[in-house]
Amino acid sequence: MGRRPNMAEVVAAEPALSNQILEVEGLCAHHGQLLALDGVSFTVGEGSVFAVIGANGAGKSTLMRSIAGLHRPSEGRVIFDGTDITRLSTPQRVELGISLVPEGRRLFASLSVEENLLTGTYIRRSGHWTIERVYEMFPWMWQRKNQRSSLLSGGEQQTVAISRALLANPRLLLIDELSLGLAPIVVRSIYGSLSKIMEGGLTVLIVEQDVNQALSVAAKFQCMLEGRTTLSGKPAEFTPEEIEAAYFGLNSTSSIHGKD
């Protein structure tokens, strides 16, 4: 086996394209014999919020894991800032600037709030996100930094998980099922913090079942059903009825795309 290319070599191999920080091209992925992603394609503009919506089993989490490098696609490409990263490992993608907030938060229950945050600095890029900045943005974390994370509420755990991912100083933040298991008021609070989180040009890709909340902040979105795209474009281009039909698979065509 040849040596693993370093990040400078990978980035130099392909020049960056326009302002599309992420391009997903014809992505297919399997779980055993099950086809979980069936030719999914979309682009994400730098500094924007992009939402992937769909019911349980739509393939959303597989998509996120494929972008993060945790699931190897069987076909297609993932391009980050002009670089084909389809075959790169997860640590290499973190080095390039991709961080994932996994479904269910996945905090270390036996570790304190601060210890969980520090795990996000194991691989990190230079940038303005530091543990001090996190504490400044979320003062309650400073007050409870020595508390075990298992004693936090669901909303608090989600905030710690997002902060942990930010400490790697990513350019692209992937948040899988942001509102899962959280009260509506907590979800609104977390979504309300997105504008501050995105200061400095961070791009956010959100996987979400709460359609209204996701589309209220997204510049563009992708609706998925059984691993396929059923609707994509800007939220304002579609009526609530069209979005609902795509969500539940009631469209007469396999996919509908809005204007770019």
N, C-alpha and C positions, 0 to 999 in steps of 0.2 A: 504494500500500500504506500502511496506517496504521502508526503507531508501535508498537514492541514494548512491551507493558505491563511495568512494573517489578514486582518481587516483592511489594512492599507492596500494590499494586493487585490482583494476582492472589489473594493470600491473603485480602484483605478482601472479595473478591467472593463467597466461599462460607464459611460458618462451619464450624469443625471438628466432626467427629462423634465420639462416644463415645471408646473407646480403640483403635479400629482405625486404625493409622497408614497402612496401605496397603489399597486395595480395587481389585481387578482384576475388571472386569465384561465378560463376553462378548467377550473379546479374540480377534480373528482377525488373522492376518498371513500375508503371502505372500512367497515368493521366486520372482519371475517368476510362472509359472502354478502353482507348487507351493504348496498350502495348508499352511503350517508350524504355525499355531495355529488351532484350530477351536473357538471359543466358550469359552475358558478363563476361569474365574471363581474367585476365592478372596479371603479377607481375612487380614490379618496384624496381630496384636495388638502394641501398642507394648511395647518392652522384652523381646520374646521372640525365639526362634529358629524360623524357618519353613523347612522343607526341601522342595525340589522334586526328586523322584527320577524316574529313567527311564533307559532304555537309549539308546545312540547314535541320533540321528535322531528323538528323541521331541519335539523342539521346545523343550527347556529353555533353550538359549542364545538362541534367538530371543525367548523370553519375557523373559529378563533384559535383552536389548538393547532390547526394547520398553519396559520399565519405566525403563531408563536414558536413553531418548530417542535411541538409536542406530539404531532400526528403527521406521519409521512403520507402525502397525497399520492394517488396512483397515476394521476394525469394532471396536466396543467402547470402553471407557474405562479409564484408569488414574487413580485418585484417591489423592492423598497428603495425609494429615492434613486431609481434607475438601475439598481443592482439586483440581479436574479439571486434570491436567497432561498430558493426552493429546497436546495440540498444542504443548507447550512444548519448547524446545530442550534439548539436554543441558546446556549451561552454566547455563541457568535452573534446571534440576532440581538441579544441584550447589549452586546458591545456596540452594535450599529445603532441602537436606540429604540428598541421595541420592548415594552414591558407589559406583562399580563396580570390583571386582577382576576383570578380564577373564580369560576362559579362556586358559591358556597364559602367564599372568603379564604378558606384554608390557612387560618392562622395556627401557630403552634400553641396549643391550649396550655401547656405547662410553662410557657415563657411569659415574661411580663410584656406590657405594651412596648416599652422601649427596646427590649430584646427582639421582639418581632419586627419593629421598625429597622433595626440594625441589620437584619438578615437581607434587607433590600439593598444594602451597600456592598454586598460581597462582590458583585460585578457592577461597576457604575462608571458613567461617563462624567466628564467635568460639566458643571452647570450650577445653577443657582439653588437647586433643591438640596437642602441640608436638614438635619434633624432639628436644628434651631428654627429654620423656616417653617417646618411642619408644626412645631409647637406654637409658633407665632400665629399661624393660620388656624390651628385648632387648640386653643389654650387648655381645654379640658384634658388633653393628652399629657401635657406637662404635669398637671395636678395628679394624674393617675398613672404616671409612667412606670411605677413599680408594681402596679396591680397586675395580677394574672389576666391574660386576655380572655380566658374562659369565663370570667365574671362580667364581661362587657355585654351590653345589649347587642342585638343584631345590627342596628344602625351604627353603633360605635365600632363594632368589628369590621363592618364594611369600610368605614372611614379609615381605620388603621390599615386595612388591606390596600386601599387606594394610595395612602401615604407611603406605605412600604414600596409600592411600585414606583412612585414618584422619586424616591430617593436614589434610584438608578439613573435619574436624569434622562428619561426617554424623550425621543421626538414623537413617538407614536405610543399612546396608552390604550391598551385593549381592556375593556371592562365587560366581563361575561356575566349576564343576568344581574344587572345592578340592583334592581328592586326586589330580587327574590327573597321572600319571607319577611319583608319589611313593611311596617305600617305606612300608609300614604303620606302622613306628615313627615316621616323620616325620609322617605323617597324624595319629597319636594325639597327638603333641606339639602340633601346630597346633590341633587341636580342644581340647586341654587348656588352651590360652591364651584360649579364647573367653570364659570367665567374667570374666577381667580386662579383656578388650577391651570387654565389655558394661557395665562399671561406669559408672554415670551415666545408664543408661536406653537405650543404643544398641539398636536392633533389627537383627537379622541375617537375611537371606534367602539360603539356601545352595542352589545347584544341585549335585547330587551323584549319582555312580553307585554309590558305596560306601553301600549301603542301610543296613547295620547301624550304621555310624558316624554317618550323618546322623540316623537315627531315635533314636539314643541321646541326642542333645542337643536335638532338636526338640520344641517344644510341640505343633505341628501340622505336617502334611505334605500334599503333593499328589503323586500318582503320575501320570505322563503317558506316553502311548503314541501315536505318530503324530499329535501335535498336540492330542490330546484328554485330558481327565481321566478316569482309570480308577479312582481311589480317592482319597479325601480325608478328613481328620479328624485325631484324635489317635492317635499310634502305639499306645497301649494298647488302643484300641478294636478292633484287628484282630489276627488270628493271623498268624504268619509265612507260613503257606500262602496266606492271602488276599492278603497283600502281594505274594508271589511271583507269584500268578496275575494280579494287576493289572499287575505289572511286565512280564510276558510276554504280556499280552493274553488270558488264559485265562478271564476272568470271563464269565458268561452274560449280564450286562447291560453297557451301555456305560460306566456309571460308578456307583460306590457311595460314598455320603457317610456319614461317622460323625456322632455327636451333637456339637452345639456346646456 
